């Protein structure tokens, strides 16, 4: 029903992924083929496009709030997709999940406190912690038998540190693609409850789950877990709406909500853009079939990359199992053992713009993160350029 093969380009609207100035600033070249920043090269749900066009006809784009109808659309989406019964008074809006993480770190910790993360992990986690003058405490994931796992002994040792006051969870995990099981989440949640560590659950990729896996909202584990967390969602990754800056922060406990509200009022005080609630509501109400086909297309891209890598490099290149997200994590040590040289060769020789693994922590050295949410023709060209550079 939907066309994911066509690509009409994304200029001249200065969208970061393809904007020449952004590429020049980030990679030193504007002519690289981009597969870095995590948004899609697909047009969003047709019903979303229609809703935004209809709203644009109004011609008056004044200050906007998130209406109850928009919140109900989100809650209904969570009931259908994740079997999570949430309440509307838990809902808070922020322009983005990273904004929320910064505010939650400020609300739940003090300067000098430690915040736990699981590297290699989405690099704004560490940036946010350091920006807020907190200390990064890392409990790295362990690559065991071709799958990333949690070292629970290390996780508890780090959480038990009196400095550690919060844990930023990435689930599905960016960049390694893990979707944590209910049992894994409960075990982490129990450790955090035991040691009074507040959980900030970044679940922005939670709609991007592949067959054989199921997303569990952290707050759905039970009342005790819900009262010790904030859960961050957004329609941005799911429906390619990142440019509309709209995120949903669910905080079940009233005391924690009050702390968050105080920080929001002090540092953010943002209203959603006029088009954001319109697009989000249309996506949640009409986007399910589009998402189903989108995920199938991304799976096709994953299969293509795995097949191409096997034919080109044999068993030299390891690719992490993709349980969730549209971000593929590839170990390219065998092609270039020096991580810094690998990053340079990707840009200078292959002419491709990926996210180098060291951005996500030293555990990511020698890896590259590839965005699969693009037409097959772009993914094919990307792999062909890499094959030529590392022949």
Steps between C-alpha positions, in 0.01 A plus 500: 500500500788740576805597298828467689718470188463854366725782611444856381774662708482712814637833381464800527341480847829470693420160647816405688548152359548626142573872541840579337598743776416245770696227322797733447498591869462142623712308249717759322329425167161583358499228232481196730205259486327537839376215717580654837243707689198294610215617283343335197534561129134396464200727465280477807150352520274650227233579762760703690593696188132570434437612859797739494396646164145549624626669816731724297197640318395661826773759448527595868780314672475632853602357835379141528433256782468122510127427509333211678413345163873481415587345837217247461634404154839433659349299788292294257813430293679374811204279592491345152873465444644435845197397713584785737218671689638847573322808635467839335619694806839325471555666162752780454614658172858591406650605164717189504605202708852638555341815643300282738807302604683822588204625704454167676869482590468846653179407680617170646870559575738763633824633354776245553261203515555201274266391219519143369501411127573184298768567239531483207191721512339803339762770552267784618454300822859562604494855362188583702647359821822695462320819395298487820825459700425144599734200472462229238494150649513235228406134531596383151299240316686174441520340156453131567440231235403758239250690717527795734406419860487682833773427754265502798776463757672809364167680460415449868849592611471831313141565614601437862755782489361771735577756226265328255157665508352430155518254210434595137367191325498464120237244395500402219870560534666754272736405335522122561135424415408295810139485619522413868279221629253556782725293727805714421305820566363368829845401613641845421193659657541297820863607530403865450224475762734331746759777468261796456605570140240682287442353152475725193379266226569623148259290293492720190560199270235287672269479199782363282496138616561199275334155505599279789533791740263707713545841656418531869440854625709533816213657694276202416712264713301588812411783735835512681691523172259761363543725804879490454518599133425739220432352156588693182315436172454695177345454156817639342699182429192294425343730241791725390374807687822606675489849349170569680663465846236312698568253782284335764641465851300279734565542874261286710605627844370841606811599698724430204258687269519804725880492492495473122245782466719727710796444268285531188362832619847624591691398187266403218148655505446377144180467301470245222520629145161556337540192278643255757179391682315485166759267350539286812127441539460405133798263524373320809148470359584407139862384488486135601485346153770738372725400790445130434614540138785731600639242744480229234690723258771572760531125560558464127777758520657313792492174305658675200787641711569164665501321165722767340747488790520121487561494124753784515697430818406146594481455874734790576225754576274434801158666507299518822157329500236765433222452755380862494577848354598559136868539596741221406818453706793361297843387620752601233822427692603246238484761221695765692625422853575864588172665606608854410624389158174311449298817558723697260492234230121486517491870417803546276509172308145364514332840496235393750383676817433256782518533877837368614488258791721698740227765519308249713789422735836326476318166478386614155849544354521326163122496453279712274125573535300493178151648463287249305192725468563591137406376153681182396680688225673722757594203720637319194714798399622535857619138512654517153702806601623320811589190299704706253683684779583179692555269203 
